[in-house]
Amino acid sequence: MAVVSLLVGCKNEPEIPDYVLSEEKMVQLLIDFRLAEGKVNGLNMPSDSARGLMRYLESRILDEHEVDSMDYLKSYEYYMLNSQQYLRINDIVIDSLKVRLQRVTSNSK
């Protein structure tokens, strides 16, 4: 019985605390943030105006996903400290953005 509890207790990844947003929710938020960032960068605005617009868009995205900014920041910090999970989340975000780009470019041909 001790062997079973040792095996169960030896996970590769730590258990995610309750206050941390799920990986799926983080992926959704980060995709929306990256899309907003791309739109803002395409506007060729002065950097201070772009930063202000980006803060506004980030706030709207969090509201749309019904996520408090502090919950997002605590979750982001948690994932940054857990590199395997952070890298997995970022890989999913990058792959999702690539698929969207492929759809856009194939539809415009």
C-alpha positions in Angstrom: 0.0 0.0 0.0 2.9 2.4 0.7 4.2 1.8 -2.9 0.8 2.9 -4.3 0.7 6.1 -2.3 4.3 6.8 -3.3 3.4 6.4 -7.0 0.3 8.5 -6.7 2.2 11.2 -4.9 5.0 11.3 -7.5 3.4 13.3 -10.3 5.6 15.2 -12.8 3.5 18.3 -12.4 2.4 20.0 -9.2 -1.3 20.1 -8.4 -2.8 23.4 -9.5 -4.2 25.5 -6.7 -7.9 26.5 -6.7 -7.1 30.1 -7.3 -5.3 29.4 -10.6 -7.2 29.6 -13.9 -7.3 26.4 -15.9 -4.8 25.9 -18.7 -7.8 26.1 -21.2 -8.9 29.5 -19.8 -5.3 30.8 -19.9 -5.0 29.7 -23.6 -8.2 31.5 -24.5 -7.1 34.7 -22.8 -3.6 34.6 -24.3 -5.0 34.0 -27.8 -7.3 37.0 -27.4 -4.5 39.1 -26.0 -2.2 38.3 -28.9 -4.9 39.0 -31.4 -5.6 42.4 -29.8 -1.9 43.1 -29.7 -1.6 42.4 -33.4 -4.5 44.7 -34.2 -3.0 47.5 -32.1 0.5 47.1 -33.6 -1.1 47.3 -37.1 -2.5 50.8 -36.2 0.9 52.5 -36.2 0.0 54.6 -33.2 2.4 56.4 -30.9 3.7 54.0 -28.3 1.9 55.7 -25.3 -1.4 55.6 -27.2 -0.9 52.0 -28.2 -0.1 51.0 -24.5 -3.3 52.8 -23.4 -5.4 51.1 -26.0 -3.9 47.7 -25.2 -4.7 48.2 -21.5 -8.3 49.0 -22.4 -8.5 45.9 -24.8 -7.0 43.6 -22.1 -9.6 44.9 -19.6 -12.4 44.2 -22.1 -11.0 40.7 -22.9 -10.9 39.9 -19.2 -14.5 41.1 -18.8 -15.7 39.1 -21.8 -14.1 36.0 -20.2 -15.5 36.9 -16.8 -12.0 36.9 -15.3 -10.7 39.3 -12.6 -7.4 40.9 -13.5 -5.9 39.8 -10.2 -6.9 36.2 -10.8 -5.3 36.4 -14.3 -2.1 37.9 -12.9 -1.8 35.3 -10.1 -2.5 32.5 -12.6 0.1 33.9 -15.0 2.6 34.1 -12.3 1.8 30.5 -11.2 2.3 29.2 -14.8 5.5 31.2 -15.2 6.9 29.5 -12.2 5.9 26.1 -13.6 7.8 26.0 -16.8 6.4 22.8 -18.3 2.8 24.0 -18.0 3.8 27.5 -19.2 5.5 26.1 -22.3 2.6 23.8 -23.0 0.2 26.8 -22.8 2.3 28.9 -25.1 2.7 26.0 -27.6 -1.1 25.7 -27.8 -1.5 29.5 -28.2 1.1 29.6 -31.0 -0.4 26.6 -32.8 -3.9 28.2 -32.5 -2.7 31.5 -33.9 -0.9 29.7 -36.8 -4.1 27.8 -37.7 -6.0 31.1 -37.7 -3.4 32.7 -39.9 -3.6 29.8 -42.3 -7.3 30.2 -42.5 -7.1 33.9 -43.2 -4.4 33.5 -45.8 -6.1 30.6 -47.6 -9.5 32.5 -47.6 -7.9 35.6 -49.1 -6.5 33.7 -52.1 
